[in-house]
Amino acid sequence: MTNAVARLGVLIAFVTVILLLSIVVMGVVQATQAVLRLRSRNLMQGVAALLKKHSGGNLTNSEYRGEAARVLNSPNLGGA
């Protein structure tokens, strides 16, 4: 019985450590993405790629990025 209780205690401690480590790593990743503005850059590239794919591809990449910025800054989306 004591052996089972000890194993349960070790298991609970292990899960707690892994959970705390996961939270710390997630915080570091979130902070890095915020500092480097990765989310907004990836969103802009994704919207530009969608526009290019569904418009026939007759604009330059910078024009697609401009259109993506216009779409993302639309007041209808709550942008500036």
N, C-alpha and C positions, 0 to 999 in steps of 0.2 A: 504494500500500500504506500509506504513512504517513498519507494522508488518511483511510483507513478506520479505522486505529487511533485517530486523533484523534477521529473521530466516535464510535467505540465508547467512548472515555474520557468524552466529553461525555454520552453516553447513560447510562453507569453513574453519573456524578455527578448527573445530573438525577433518575434513579430514586432514588438515595440521599437527595437533598434532599427529594423528595416523600414518601418513606417516613418520614423523620424528622419532617417537618411533620405528617404524618398521625398519628403517635404523640403528638406534642405536643397537637394538637387533641383527640384522643381522651382524653388525660389531663385536659384542661380540662373537657371535657363530663362525664366521670365524676366529677370533683371537684365540679362544679356540681350534678349530680344528687344526690350524697351529701349536700351541705350543705343543699339545699332539700328533701330527702326526696321527690323526685319519683317514684322507683320505687314506694315503698310507697303513696304517694297514688294513683298510677295503678292499681296492683294492687287497692287497696281499691275504687276507683270501678268497675273492671272486674268484680270479683266481685259488687258490689252490682247492677250492670246485668244480669249473668247471672241473679242471683236474682230480680230484678224481671221479667225476660223469661220465665222458666220457672215462675213461681209464680202467675201470673194478675194481678199488679199490684194487690193489695188492701192494701198497706201504704204508709206514707209513705216518702219518700226517706231520712229520718234513721233510720227503722226498718230499711230495707234496709242502710244503712251499718253499723248495729249488728249485724245478722245477719252481714254480711260480716266484721266485726271478730271476731265469735265464731268463724266458720269459720276465719279465718286464724290465730287464736290457739289453735286446737284442738291438744291434745297429739298427736293423730294425725298432724299435719303438722309436728311438731317445734317448734311455737310455745311461747310462755311459758305 
